[in-house]
């Protein structure tokens, strides 16, 4: 996907399906984007909040852009965490508090 300059932008457990041979397949490209060769996304972040990377929600970096590939890799890591521990690393009912935790709170394995 990244080799074809496509950024998914919403990698999460609900968007990973497995075929009969156990191969993972990404689904739901509704908020995906094509990227330029420099790899920066200038648009606002989209996707599911708990799977967003810190740089994609960084309030101080608005307008600077962020790496769409790195944001997808981050979301994949959070997805693996969720598959392993049956929860996301940061839990909050308040979205602003969740963003704060994603940006600053360390997580433990």
LUMVO-878148 format. One record per residue (C-alpha): residue number from 1; x, y, z. Coordinates in pm, 1 decimal, padded with zeros to 6 digits, always signed. Example, Ala and Ser with C-alpha at 12.3 -4.5 7.8 and 13.67 -1.06 7.14 Angstrom:
BEGIN
<rec n="1" x="+01230.0" y="-00450.0" z="+00780.0"/>
<rec n="2" x="+01367.0" y="-00106.0" z="+00714.0"/>
//
This chain:
BEGIN
<rec n="1" x="+00000.0" y="+00000.0" z="+00000.0"/>
<rec n="2" x="+00272.0" y="+00248.8" z="+00098.4"/>
<rec n="3" x="+00481.2" y="+00144.5" z="-00202.9"/>
<rec n="4" x="+00186.5" y="+00266.4" z="-00413.2"/>
<rec n="5" x="+00174.3" y="+00601.5" z="-00225.9"/>
<rec n="6" x="-00149.2" y="+00516.3" z="-00043.6"/>
<rec n="7" x="-00198.6" y="+00602.6" z="+00323.4"/>
<rec n="8" x="-00479.9" y="+00413.6" z="+00499.2"/>
<rec n="9" x="-00533.4" y="+00661.5" z="+00787.2"/>
<rec n="10" x="-00768.0" y="+00433.6" z="+00986.1"/>
<rec n="11" x="-00581.8" y="+00114.0" z="+01071.9"/>
<rec n="12" x="-00753.7" y="-00051.2" z="+01368.7"/>
<rec n="13" x="-00864.2" y="-00405.4" z="+01462.1"/>
<rec n="14" x="-01207.3" y="-00360.2" z="+01303.1"/>
<rec n="15" x="-01040.6" y="-00289.6" z="+00967.4"/>
<rec n="16" x="-00821.6" y="-00600.6" z="+00965.2"/>
<rec n="17" x="-00977.5" y="-00915.8" z="+00824.9"/>
<rec n="18" x="-00819.4" y="-01258.5" z="+00789.1"/>
<rec n="19" x="-00867.7" y="-01489.9" z="+00493.7"/>
<rec n="20" x="-00909.5" y="-01867.3" z="+00522.4"/>
<rec n="21" x="-00529.5" y="-01908.8" z="+00522.0"/>
<rec n="22" x="-00480.8" y="-01661.8" z="+00807.4"/>
<rec n="23" x="-00348.0" y="-01378.7" z="+00591.3"/>
<rec n="24" x="-00435.5" y="-01031.1" z="+00716.9"/>
<rec n="25" x="-00615.9" y="-00796.0" z="+00478.7"/>
<rec n="26" x="-00680.8" y="-00426.0" z="+00538.8"/>
<rec n="27" x="-01031.9" y="-00301.3" z="+00465.5"/>
<rec n="28" x="-01224.0" y="+00028.3" z="+00476.4"/>
<rec n="29" x="-01022.5" y="+00276.4" z="+00275.1"/>
<rec n="30" x="-01288.1" y="+00544.8" z="+00327.3"/>
<rec n="31" x="-01046.3" y="+00805.8" z="+00467.5"/>
<rec n="32" x="-00735.5" y="+00688.0" z="+00282.4"/>
<rec n="33" x="-00524.1" y="+00932.3" z="+00083.4"/>
<rec n="34" x="-00267.6" y="+00937.1" z="-00191.3"/>
<rec n="35" x="+00057.4" y="+01097.8" z="-00081.2"/>
<rec n="36" x="+00320.9" y="+01293.3" z="-00262.0"/>
<rec n="37" x="+00675.8" y="+01159.1" z="-00281.6"/>
<rec n="38" x="+00777.1" y="+01371.4" z="+00021.3"/>
<rec n="39" x="+00531.5" y="+01163.3" z="+00231.0"/>
<rec n="40" x="+00383.6" y="+01452.0" z="+00431.3"/>
<rec n="41" x="+00010.9" y="+01484.3" z="+00490.1"/>
<rec n="42" x="-00096.0" y="+01845.9" z="+00522.1"/>
<rec n="43" x="-00461.7" y="+01774.9" z="+00590.0"/>
<rec n="44" x="-00620.4" y="+01728.2" z="+00927.3"/>
<rec n="45" x="-00588.0" y="+01387.2" z="+01079.2"/>
<rec n="46" x="-00870.4" y="+01145.5" z="+01018.8"/>
<rec n="47" x="-00944.7" y="+00803.7" z="+01156.6"/>
<rec n="48" x="-01019.3" y="+00657.2" z="+01496.4"/>
<rec n="49" x="-00884.6" y="+00869.2" z="+01782.0"/>
<rec n="50" x="-00721.9" y="+00596.8" z="+01992.0"/>
<rec n="51" x="-00514.4" y="+00479.8" z="+01695.0"/>
<rec n="52" x="-00383.6" y="+00823.3" z="+01589.3"/>
<rec n="53" x="-00013.4" y="+00896.9" z="+01617.4"/>
<rec n="54" x="+00111.5" y="+01176.2" z="+01845.4"/>
<rec n="55" x="+00239.3" y="+01384.8" z="+01553.4"/>
<rec n="56" x="-00094.8" y="+01361.7" z="+01371.7"/>
<rec n="57" x="-00278.2" y="+01515.5" z="+01670.1"/>
<rec n="58" x="-00002.1" y="+01751.8" z="+01782.8"/>
<rec n="59" x="-00175.9" y="+02083.2" z="+01835.1"/>
<rec n="60" x="+00152.0" y="+02276.5" z="+01806.6"/>
<rec n="61" x="+00242.7" y="+02117.1" z="+01473.4"/>
<rec n="62" x="-00077.9" y="+02205.4" z="+01291.7"/>
<rec n="63" x="-00004.7" y="+02300.1" z="+00933.7"/>
<rec n="64" x="+00346.9" y="+02154.5" z="+00937.6"/>
<rec n="65" x="+00231.9" y="+01820.0" z="+00806.1"/>
<rec n="66" x="+00319.3" y="+01475.2" z="+00932.3"/>
<rec n="67" x="+00433.7" y="+01145.8" z="+00789.2"/>
<rec n="68" x="+00132.0" y="+00948.0" z="+00672.2"/>
<rec n="69" x="+00341.2" y="+00631.0" z="+00651.2"/>
<rec n="70" x="+00466.6" y="+00675.1" z="+01008.0"/>
<rec n="71" x="+00109.8" y="+00742.7" z="+01127.2"/>
<rec n="72" x="-00005.5" y="+00416.8" z="+00963.6"/>
<rec n="73" x="+00280.7" y="+00225.4" z="+01125.2"/>
<rec n="74" x="+00189.7" y="+00377.3" z="+01463.3"/>
<rec n="75" x="-00174.1" y="+00273.2" z="+01417.1"/>
<rec n="76" x="-00061.4" y="-00077.4" z="+01322.0"/>
<rec n="77" x="+00141.6" y="-00095.4" z="+01644.2"/>
<rec n="78" x="-00159.2" y="+00013.2" z="+01850.8"/>
<rec n="79" x="-00364.1" y="-00246.8" z="+01660.8"/>
<rec n="80" x="-00113.7" y="-00520.5" z="+01750.6"/>
<rec n="81" x="-00128.5" y="-00400.7" z="+02112.5"/>
<rec n="82" x="-00509.4" y="-00423.8" z="+02103.9"/>
<rec n="83" x="-00494.7" y="-00774.9" z="+01952.7"/>
<rec n="84" x="-00252.8" y="-00881.9" z="+02227.6"/>
<rec n="85" x="-00404.9" y="-00714.9" z="+02535.5"/>
<rec n="86" x="-00770.8" y="-00676.2" z="+02422.0"/>
<rec n="87" x="-00761.5" y="-00301.4" z="+02486.8"/>
<rec n="88" x="-00587.0" y="+00008.9" z="+02356.3"/>
<rec n="89" x="-00293.0" y="+00149.8" z="+02553.9"/>
<rec n="90" x="-00484.5" y="+00465.9" z="+02647.0"/>
<rec n="91" x="-00838.3" y="+00457.7" z="+02781.8"/>
<rec n="92" x="-01048.5" y="+00766.0" z="+02845.7"/>
<rec n="93" x="-01407.8" y="+00877.1" z="+02803.3"/>
<rec n="94" x="-01286.8" y="+01230.1" z="+02724.1"/>
<rec n="95" x="-01130.1" y="+01267.0" z="+02377.9"/>
<rec n="96" x="-00909.7" y="+01562.4" z="+02475.0"/>
<rec n="97" x="-00774.4" y="+01360.6" z="+02767.6"/>
<rec n="98" x="-00711.9" y="+01068.9" z="+02530.8"/>
<rec n="99" x="-00516.6" y="+01299.0" z="+02296.8"/>
<rec n="100" x="-00310.9" y="+01419.6" z="+02592.7"/>
<rec n="101" x="-00233.0" y="+01060.1" z="+02691.6"/>
<rec n="102" x="-00136.7" y="+00963.3" z="+02336.0"/>
<rec n="103" x="+00099.4" y="+01259.6" z="+02315.3"/>
<rec n="104" x="+00261.4" y="+01232.9" z="+02658.5"/>
<rec n="105" x="+00178.1" y="+00923.7" z="+02861.6"/>
<rec n="106" x="+00418.9" y="+00631.0" z="+02836.2"/>
<rec n="107" x="+00270.7" y="+00289.6" z="+02778.0"/>
<rec n="108" x="+00392.7" y="-00038.2" z="+02917.7"/>
<rec n="109" x="+00400.2" y="-00387.7" z="+02772.8"/>
//
